[in-house]
Amino acid sequence: MIDETAVMRRLEQVAALVVAAGLALVSYWLFFSWAGGGGPRERRVNPSPKPQVSVPVKAPLSL
């Protein structure tokens, strides 16, 4: 005779795995589509900006 509780547990486990795998696939698909599908080879490196030169204040400001 088949134990119905064991069958139900196994069915719940399989359903949980299918749902988890589906959510993972959708998550990765959305992440890479929103990220532009770019990997490290497709990234552009912007040149570093020139350092700003600060001018010293000659006299303190008074209020």
PDB file with SEQRES, HELIX, SHEET and CRYST1 records, atoms N, CA, C and O in Angstrom:
SEQRES   1 A   63  MET ILE ASP GLU THR ALA VAL MET ARG ARG LEU GLU GLN          
SEQRES   2 A   63  VAL ALA ALA LEU VAL VAL ALA ALA GLY LEU ALA LEU VAL          
SEQRES   3 A   63  SER TYR TRP LEU PHE PHE SER TRP ALA GLY GLY GLY GLY          
SEQRES   4 A   63  PRO ARG GLU ARG ARG VAL ASN PRO SER PRO LYS PRO GLN          
SEQRES   5 A   63  VAL SER VAL PRO VAL LYS ALA PRO LEU SER LEU                  
HELIX    1 AA1 GLU A    4  TRP A   34  1                                  31    
CRYST1    1.000    1.000    1.000  90.00  90.00  90.00 P 1           1          
ATOM      1  N   MET A   1       0.831  -1.177   0.000  1.00  0.00           N  
ATOM      2  CA  MET A   1       0.000   0.000   0.000  1.00  0.00           C  
ATOM      3  C   MET A   1       0.885   1.252   0.000  1.00  0.00           C  
ATOM      4  O   MET A   1       1.937   1.272   0.638  1.00  0.00           O  
ATOM      5  N   ILE A   2       0.456   2.285  -0.712  1.00  0.00           N  
ATOM      6  CA  ILE A   2       1.237   3.515  -0.852  1.00  0.00           C  
ATOM      7  C   ILE A   2       0.921   4.452   0.314  1.00  0.00           C  
ATOM      8  O   ILE A   2      -0.238   4.698   0.648  1.00  0.00           O  
ATOM      9  N   ASP A   3       1.996   4.967   0.921  1.00  0.00           N  
ATOM     10  CA  ASP A   3       1.829   5.926   2.018  1.00  0.00           C  
ATOM     11  C   ASP A   3       1.551   7.302   1.414  1.00  0.00           C  
ATOM     12  O   ASP A   3       2.418   7.901   0.776  1.00  0.00           O  
ATOM     13  N   GLU A   4       0.344   7.786   1.623  1.00  0.00           N  
ATOM     14  CA  GLU A   4      -0.063   9.046   0.982  1.00  0.00           C  
ATOM     15  C   GLU A   4       0.688  10.252   1.530  1.00  0.00           C  
ATOM     16  O   GLU A   4       0.924  11.205   0.788  1.00  0.00           O  
ATOM     17  N   THR A   5       1.069  10.242   2.795  1.00  0.00           N  
ATOM     18  CA  THR A   5       1.805  11.388   3.358  1.00  0.00           C  
ATOM     19  C   THR A   5       3.203  11.477   2.759  1.00  0.00           C  
ATOM     20  O   THR A   5       3.711  12.575   2.529  1.00  0.00           O  
ATOM     21  N   ALA A   6       3.833  10.321   2.502  1.00  0.00           N  
ATOM     22  CA  ALA A   6       5.173  10.338   1.900  1.00  0.00           C  
ATOM     23  C   ALA A   6       5.102  10.836   0.466  1.00  0.00           C  
ATOM     24  O   ALA A   6       5.985  11.570   0.022  1.00  0.00           O  
ATOM     25  N   VAL A   7       4.069  10.451  -0.258  1.00  0.00           N  
ATOM     26  CA  VAL A   7       3.905  10.911  -1.632  1.00  0.00           C  
ATOM     27  C   VAL A   7       3.664  12.414  -1.654  1.00  0.00           C  
ATOM     28  O   VAL A   7       4.205  13.125  -2.501  1.00  0.00           O  
ATOM     29  N   MET A   8       2.845  12.894  -0.713  1.00  0.00           N  
ATOM     30  CA  MET A   8       2.559  14.329  -0.657  1.00  0.00           C  
ATOM     31  C   MET A   8       3.814  15.128  -0.307  1.00  0.00           C  
ATOM     32  O   MET A   8       4.048  16.194  -0.876  1.00  0.00           O  
ATOM     33  N   ARG A   9       4.618  14.622   0.622  1.00  0.00           N  
ATOM     34  CA  ARG A   9       5.874  15.306   0.969  1.00  0.00           C  
ATOM     35  C   ARG A   9       6.808  15.375  -0.235  1.00  0.00           C  
ATOM     36  O   ARG A   9       7.421  16.407  -0.507  1.00  0.00           O  
ATOM     37  N   ARG A  10       6.901  14.269  -0.939  1.00  0.00           N  
ATOM     38  CA  ARG A  10       7.790  14.233  -2.114  1.00  0.00           C  
ATOM     39  C   ARG A  10       7.293  15.195  -3.195  1.00  0.00           C  
ATOM     40  O   ARG A  10       8.091  15.872  -3.844  1.00  0.00           O  
ATOM     41  N   LEU A  11       5.981  15.250  -3.385  1.00  0.00           N  
ATOM     42  CA  LEU A  11       5.402  16.165  -4.363  1.00  0.00           C  
ATOM     43  C   LEU A  11       5.651  17.614  -3.964  1.00  0.00           C  
ATOM     44  O   LEU A  11       5.945  18.451  -4.817  1.00  0.00           O  
ATOM     45  N   GLU A  12       5.536  17.915  -2.677  1.00  0.00           N  
ATOM     46  CA  GLU A  12       5.817  19.274  -2.200  1.00  0.00           C  
ATOM     47  C   GLU A  12       7.285  19.640  -2.410  1.00  0.00           C  
ATOM     48  O   GLU A  12       7.593  20.775  -2.774  1.00  0.00           O  
ATOM     49  N   GLN A  13       8.190  18.692  -2.185  1.00  0.00           N  
ATOM     50  CA  GLN A  13       9.613  18.949  -2.390  1.00  0.00           C  
ATOM     51  C   GLN A  13       9.920  19.226  -3.858  1.00  0.00           C  
ATOM     52  O   GLN A  13      10.676  20.143  -4.180  1.00  0.00           O  
ATOM     53  N   VAL A  14       9.333  18.432  -4.738  1.00  0.00           N  
ATOM     54  CA  VAL A  14       9.557  18.624  -6.179  1.00  0.00           C  
ATOM     55  C   VAL A  14       8.975  19.971  -6.613  1.00  0.00           C  
ATOM     56  O   VAL A  14       9.600  20.690  -7.393  1.00  0.00           O  
ATOM     57  N   ALA A  15       7.797  20.314  -6.119  1.00  0.00           N  
ATOM     58  CA  ALA A  15       7.183  21.600  -6.466  1.00  0.00           C  
ATOM     59  C   ALA A  15       8.035  22.756  -5.969  1.00  0.00           C  
ATOM     60  O   ALA A  15       8.196  23.751  -6.674  1.00  0.00           O  
ATOM     61  N   ALA A  16       8.585  22.639  -4.759  1.00  0.00           N  
ATOM     62  CA  ALA A  16       9.440  23.694  -4.212  1.00  0.00           C  
ATOM     63  C   ALA A  16      10.703  23.862  -5.055  1.00  0.00           C  
ATOM     64  O   ALA A  16      11.150  24.986  -5.283  1.00  0.00           O  
ATOM     65  N   LEU A  17      11.279  22.757  -5.517  1.00  0.00           N  
ATOM     66  CA  LEU A  17      12.473  22.844  -6.360  1.00  0.00           C  
ATOM     67  C   LEU A  17      12.154  23.503  -7.706  1.00  0.00           C  
ATOM     68  O   LEU A  17      12.939  24.309  -8.206  1.00  0.00           O  
ATOM     69  N   VAL A  18      11.016  23.163  -8.282  1.00  0.00           N  
ATOM     70  CA  VAL A  18      10.632  23.757  -9.567  1.00  0.00           C  
ATOM     71  C   VAL A  18      10.403  25.256  -9.417  1.00  0.00           C  
ATOM     72  O   VAL A  18      10.834  26.038 -10.264  1.00  0.00           O  
ATOM     73  N   VAL A  19       9.727  25.661  -8.342  1.00  0.00           N  
ATOM     74  CA  VAL A  19       9.481  27.088  -8.116  1.00  0.00           C  
ATOM     75  C   VAL A  19      10.793  27.827  -7.875  1.00  0.00           C  
ATOM     76  O   VAL A  19      10.996  28.912  -8.419  1.00  0.00           O  
ATOM     77  N   ALA A  20      11.686  27.256  -7.068  1.00  0.00           N  
ATOM     78  CA  ALA A  20      12.968  27.902  -6.786  1.00  0.00           C  
ATOM     79  C   ALA A  20      13.809  28.034  -8.051  1.00  0.00           C  
ATOM     80  O   ALA A  20      14.432  29.072  -8.274  1.00  0.00           O  
ATOM     81  N   ALA A  21      13.833  27.002  -8.873  1.00  0.00           N  
ATOM     82  CA  ALA A  21      14.604  27.067 -10.122  1.00  0.00           C  
ATOM     83  C   ALA A  21      14.013  28.105 -11.062  1.00  0.00           C  
ATOM     84  O   ALA A  21      14.754  28.835 -11.719  1.00  0.00           O  
ATOM     85  N   GLY A  22      12.694  28.181 -11.133  1.00  0.00           N  
ATOM     86  CA  GLY A  22      12.057  29.193 -11.985  1.00  0.00           C  
ATOM     87  C   GLY A  22      12.356  30.601 -11.515  1.00  0.00           C  
ATOM     88  O   GLY A  22      12.635  31.481 -12.330  1.00  0.00           O  
ATOM     89  N   LEU A  23      12.301  30.827 -10.216  1.00  0.00           N  
ATOM     90  CA  LEU A  23      12.606  32.162  -9.688  1.00  0.00           C  
ATOM     91  C   LEU A  23      14.069  32.529  -9.933  1.00  0.00           C  
ATOM     92  O   LEU A  23      14.372  33.681 -10.245  1.00  0.00           O  
ATOM     93  N   ALA A  24      14.969  31.571  -9.795  1.00  0.00           N  
ATOM     94  CA  ALA A  24      16.386  31.841 -10.041  1.00  0.00           C  
ATOM     95  C   ALA A  24      16.625  32.193 -11.505  1.00  0.00           C  
ATOM     96  O   ALA A  24      17.381  33.118 -11.803  1.00  0.00           O  
ATOM     97  N   LEU A  25      15.991  31.467 -12.418  1.00  0.00           N  
ATOM     98  CA  LEU A  25      16.167  31.759 -13.844  1.00  0.00           C  
ATOM     99  C   LEU A  25      15.638  33.144 -14.196  1.00  0.00           C  
ATOM    100  O   LEU A  25      16.292  33.889 -14.925  1.00  0.00           O  
ATOM    101  N   VAL A  26      14.475  33.490 -13.691  1.00  0.00           N  
ATOM    102  CA  VAL A  26      13.911  34.818 -13.962  1.00  0.00           C  
ATOM    103  C   VAL A  26      14.789  35.897 -13.362  1.00  0.00           C  
ATOM    104  O   VAL A  26      14.996  36.942 -13.979  1.00  0.00           O  
ATOM    105  N   SER A  27      15.307  35.657 -12.166  1.00  0.00           N  
ATOM    106  CA  SER A  27      16.168  36.637 -11.516  1.00  0.00           C  
ATOM    107  C   SER A  27      17.430  36.891 -12.334  1.00  0.00           C  
ATOM    108  O   SER A  27      17.793  38.045 -12.563  1.00  0.00           O  
ATOM    109  N   TYR A  28      18.096  35.841 -12.774  1.00  0.00           N  
ATOM    110  CA  TYR A  28      19.299  36.013 -13.590  1.00  0.00           C  
ATOM    111  C   TYR A  28      18.975  36.669 -14.925  1.00  0.00           C  
ATOM    112  O   TYR A  28      19.727  37.522 -15.397  1.00  0.00           O  
ATOM    113  N   TRP A  29      17.870  36.280 -15.531  1.00  0.00           N  
ATOM    114  CA  TRP A  29      17.486  36.862 -16.819  1.00  0.00           C  
ATOM    115  C   TRP A  29      17.244  38.364 -16.679  1.00  0.00           C  
ATOM    116  O   TRP A  29      17.712  39.151 -17.503  1.00  0.00           O  
ATOM    117  N   LEU A  30      16.517  38.757 -15.640  1.00  0.00           N  
ATOM    118  CA  LEU A  30      16.262  40.189 -15.444  1.00  0.00           C  
ATOM    119  C   LEU A  30      17.545  40.943 -15.119  1.00  0.00           C  
ATOM    120  O   LEU A  30      17.758  42.046 -15.621  1.00  0.00           O  
ATOM    121  N   PHE A  31      18.403  40.357 -14.283  1.00  0.00           N  
ATOM    122  CA  PHE A  31      19.633  41.042 -13.911  1.00  0.00           C  
ATOM    123  C   PHE A  31      20.506  41.308 -15.133  1.00  0.00           C  
ATOM    124  O   PHE A  31      20.982  42.427 -15.324  1.00  0.00           O  
ATOM    125  N   PHE A  32      20.718  40.284 -15.962  1.00  0.00           N  
ATOM    126  CA  PHE A  32      21.607  40.468 -17.095  1.00  0.00           C  
ATOM    127  C   PHE A  32      20.969  41.300 -18.204  1.00  0.00           C  
ATOM    128  O   PHE A  32      21.678  41.960 -18.963  1.00  0.00           O  
ATOM    129  N   SER A  33      19.647  41.278 -18.310  1.00  0.00           N  
ATOM    130  CA  SER A  33      19.021  42.129 -19.322  1.00  0.00           C  
ATOM    131  C   SER A  33      19.059  43.584 -18.883  1.00  0.00           C  
ATOM    132  O   SER A  33      19.263  44.469 -19.714  1.00  0.00           O  
ATOM    133  N   TRP A  34      18.866  43.854 -17.584  1.00  0.00           N  
ATOM    134  CA  TRP A  34      18.938  45.234 -17.097  1.00  0.00           C  
ATOM    135  C   TRP A  34      20.372  45.734 -17.048  1.00  0.00           C  
ATOM    136  O   TRP A  34      20.612  46.936 -17.170  1.00  0.00           O  
ATOM    137  N   ALA A  35      21.323  44.836 -16.873  1.00  0.00           N  
ATOM    138  CA  ALA A  35      22.729  45.233 -16.834  1.00  0.00           C  
ATOM    139  C   ALA A  35      23.288  45.416 -18.243  1.00  0.00           C  
ATOM    140  O   ALA A  35      24.467  45.730 -18.402  1.00  0.00           O  
ATOM    141  N   GLY A  36      22.475  45.229 -19.240  1.00  0.00           N  
ATOM    142  CA  GLY A  36      22.929  45.391 -20.614  1.00  0.00           C  
ATOM    143  C   GLY A  36      23.667  44.178 -21.131  1.00  0.00           C  
ATOM    144  O   GLY A  36      24.248  44.227 -22.216  1.00  0.00           O  
ATOM    145  N   GLY A  37      23.659  43.089 -20.380  1.00  0.00           N  
ATOM    146  CA  GLY A  37      24.324  41.881 -20.819  1.00  0.00           C  
ATOM    147  C   GLY A  37      25.833  42.000 -20.848  1.00  0.00           C  
ATOM    148  O   GLY A  37      26.512  41.121 -21.380  1.00  0.00           O  
ATOM    149  N   GLY A  38      26.366  43.063 -20.290  1.00  0.00           N  
ATOM    150  CA  GLY A  38      27.801  43.291 -20.368  1.00  0.00           C  
ATOM    151  C   GLY A  38      28.579  42.518 -19.332  1.00  0.00           C  
ATOM    152  O   GLY A  38      28.197  42.442 -18.164  1.00  0.00           O  
ATOM    153  N   GLY A  39      29.641  41.963 -19.770  1.00  0.00           N  
ATOM    154  CA  GLY A  39      30.565  41.306 -18.866  1.00  0.00           C  
ATOM    155  C   GLY A  39      31.767  42.207 -18.647  1.00  0.00           C  
ATOM    156  O   GLY A  39      31.745  43.371 -19.044  1.00  0.00           O  
ATOM    157  N   PRO A  40      32.810  41.692 -18.026  1.00  0.00           N  
ATOM    158  CA  PRO A  40      33.981  42.531 -17.771  1.00  0.00           C  
ATOM    159  C   PRO A  40      34.688  42.975 -19.050  1.00  0.00           C  
ATOM    160  O   PRO A  40      35.360  44.006 -19.059  1.00  0.00           O  
ATOM    161  N   ARG A  41      34.542  42.208 -20.125  1.00  0.00           N  
ATOM    162  CA  ARG A  41      35.203  42.579 -21.379  1.00  0.00           C  
ATOM    163  C   ARG A  41      34.506  43.735 -22.076  1.00  0.00           C  
ATOM    164  O   ARG A  41      35.128  44.463 -22.849  1.00  0.00           O  
ATOM    165  N   GLU A  42      33.206  43.909 -21.806  1.00  0.00           N  
ATOM    166  CA  GLU A  42      32.457  44.945 -22.498  1.00  0.00           C  
ATOM    167  C   GLU A  42      32.391  46.256 -21.721  1.00  0.00           C  
ATOM    168  O   GLU A  42      31.813  47.231 -22.201  1.00  0.00           O  
ATOM    169  N   ARG A  43      32.968  46.287 -20.548  1.00  0.00           N  
ATOM    170  CA  ARG A  43      32.930  47.509 -19.749  1.00  0.00           C  
ATOM    171  C   ARG A  43      33.915  48.522 -20.287  1.00  0.00           C  
ATOM    172  O   ARG A  43      35.012  48.181 -20.727  1.00  0.00           O  
ATOM    173  N   ARG A  44      33.503  49.766 -20.242  1.00  0.00           N  
ATOM    174  CA  ARG A  44      34.395  50.840 -20.669  1.00  0.00           C  
ATOM    175  C   ARG A  44      35.011  51.494 -19.437  1.00  0.00           C  
ATOM    176  O   ARG A  44      34.325  51.782 -18.456  1.00  0.00           O  
ATOM    177  N   VAL A  45      36.289  51.715 -19.507  1.00  0.00           N  
ATOM    178  CA  VAL A  45      36.978  52.354 -18.398  1.00  0.00           C  
ATOM    179  C   VAL A  45      37.113  53.831 -18.734  1.00  0.00           C  
ATOM    180  O   VAL A  45      37.752  54.199 -19.720  1.00  0.00           O  
ATOM    181  N   ASN A  46      36.509  54.666 -17.912  1.00  0.00           N  
ATOM    182  CA  ASN A  46      36.626  56.107 -18.120  1.00  0.00           C  
ATOM    183  C   ASN A  46      37.965  56.580 -17.591  1.00  0.00           C  
ATOM    184  O   ASN A  46      38.382  56.165 -16.510  1.00  0.00           O  
ATOM    185  N   PRO A  47      38.650  57.445 -18.336  1.00  0.00           N  
ATOM    186  CA  PRO A  47      39.922  57.954 -17.827  1.00  0.00           C  
ATOM    187  C   PRO A  47      39.678  58.783 -16.569  1.00  0.00           C  
ATOM    188  O   PRO A  47      38.657  59.459 -16.442  1.00  0.00           O  
ATOM    189  N   SER A  48      40.619  58.719 -15.657  1.00  0.00           N  
ATOM    190  CA  SER A  48      40.437  59.455 -14.402  1.00  0.00           C  
ATOM    191  C   SER A  48      40.480  60.962 -14.684  1.00  0.00           C  
ATOM    192  O   SER A  48      41.292  61.421 -15.488  1.00  0.00           O  
ATOM    193  N   PRO A  49      39.625  61.715 -14.034  1.00  0.00           N  
ATOM    194  CA  PRO A  49      39.617  63.164 -14.265  1.00  0.00           C  
ATOM    195  C   PRO A  49      40.890  63.807 -13.723  1.00  0.00           C  
ATOM    196  O   PRO A  49      41.543  63.280 -12.823  1.00  0.00           O  
ATOM    197  N   LYS A  50      41.221  64.959 -14.298  1.00  0.00           N  
ATOM    198  CA  LYS A  50      42.408  65.676 -13.836  1.00  0.00           C  
ATOM    199  C   LYS A  50      42.168  66.187 -12.421  1.00  0.00           C  
ATOM    200  O   LYS A  50      41.057  66.605 -12.095  1.00  0.00           O  
ATOM    201  N   PRO A  51      43.186  66.159 -11.587  1.00  0.00           N  
ATOM    202  CA  PRO A  51      42.986  66.653 -10.219  1.00  0.00           C  
ATOM    203  C   PRO A  51      42.700  68.155 -10.224  1.00  0.00           C  
ATOM    204  O   PRO A  51      43.268  68.908 -11.015  1.00  0.00           O  
ATOM    205  N   GLN A  52      41.824  68.561  -9.344  1.00  0.00           N  
ATOM    206  CA  GLN A  52      41.480  69.976  -9.247  1.00  0.00           C  
ATOM    207  C   GLN A  52      42.543  70.696  -8.432  1.00  0.00           C  
ATOM    208  O   GLN A  52      43.040  70.179  -7.432  1.00  0.00           O  
ATOM    209  N   VAL A  53      42.876  71.882  -8.875  1.00  0.00           N  
ATOM    210  CA  VAL A  53      43.863  72.689  -8.175  1.00  0.00           C  
ATOM    211  C   VAL A  53      43.113  73.653  -7.273  1.00  0.00           C  
ATOM    212  O   VAL A  53      42.222  74.375  -7.724  1.00  0.00           O  
ATOM    213  N   SER A  54      43.472  73.662  -6.017  1.00  0.00           N  
ATOM    214  CA  SER A  54      42.801  74.572  -5.094  1.00  0.00           C  
ATOM    215  C   SER A  54      43.625  75.852  -4.955  1.00  0.00           C  
ATOM    216  O   SER A  54      44.855  75.823  -4.931  1.00  0.00           O  
ATOM    217  N   VAL A  55      42.919  76.962  -4.867  1.00  0.00           N  
ATOM    218  CA  VAL A  55      43.558  78.269  -4.707  1.00  0.00           C  
ATOM    219  C   VAL A  55      43.434  78.665  -3.236  1.00  0.00           C  
ATOM    220  O   VAL A  55      42.326  78.708  -2.702  1.00  0.00           O  
ATOM    221  N   PRO A  56      44.545  78.950  -2.584  1.00  0.00           N  
ATOM    222  CA  PRO A  56      44.465  79.311  -1.159  1.00  0.00           C  
ATOM    223  C   PRO A  56      43.782  80.677  -0.993  1.00  0.00           C  
ATOM    224  O   PRO A  56      43.930  81.564  -1.834  1.00  0.00           O  
ATOM    225  N   VAL A  57      43.050  80.823   0.083  1.00  0.00           N  
ATOM    226  CA  VAL A  57      42.370  82.083   0.401  1.00  0.00           C  
ATOM    227  C   VAL A  57      43.377  83.011   1.022  1.00  0.00           C  
ATOM    228  O   VAL A  57      44.097  82.629   1.944  1.00  0.00           O  
ATOM    229  N   LYS A  58      43.437  84.265   0.511  1.00  0.00           N  
ATOM    230  CA  LYS A  58      44.450  85.198   0.994  1.00  0.00           C  
ATOM    231  C   LYS A  58      44.037  85.826   2.320  1.00  0.00           C  
ATOM    232  O   LYS A  58      44.867  85.967   3.219  1.00  0.00           O  
ATOM    233  N   ALA A  59      42.798  86.196   2.451  1.00  0.00           N  
ATOM    234  CA  ALA A  59      42.353  86.819   3.705  1.00  0.00           C  
ATOM    235  C   ALA A  59      41.136  86.059   4.212  1.00  0.00           C  
ATOM    236  O   ALA A  59      40.312  85.617   3.413  1.00  0.00           O  
ATOM    237  N   PRO A  60      41.010  85.899   5.516  1.00  0.00           N  
ATOM    238  CA  PRO A  60      39.843  85.202   6.038  1.00  0.00           C  
ATOM    239  C   PRO A  60      38.583  86.044   5.824  1.00  0.00           C  
ATOM    240  O   PRO A  60      38.631  87.274   5.832  1.00  0.00           O  
ATOM    241  N   LEU A  61      37.492  85.375   5.640  1.00  0.00           N  
ATOM    242  CA  LEU A  61      36.216  86.058   5.452  1.00  0.00           C  
ATOM    243  C   LEU A  61      35.660  86.503   6.793  1.00  0.00           C  
ATOM    244  O   LEU A  61      35.771  85.783   7.785  1.00  0.00           O  
ATOM    245  N   SER A  62      35.071  87.671   6.826  1.00  0.00           N  
ATOM    246  CA  SER A  62      34.457  88.151   8.068  1.00  0.00           C  
ATOM    247  C   SER A  62      32.980  88.388   7.822  1.00  0.00           C  
ATOM    248  O   SER A  62      32.580  88.830   6.745  1.00  0.00           O  
ATOM    249  N   LEU A  63      32.191  88.096   8.812  1.00  0.00           N  
ATOM    250  CA  LEU A  63      30.757  88.258   8.692  1.00  0.00           C  
ATOM    251  C   LEU A  63      30.249  89.491   9.378  1.00  0.00           C  
ATOM    252  O   LEU A  63      29.048  89.758   9.358  1.00  0.00           O  
TER     253      LEU A  63                                                      
END                                                                             
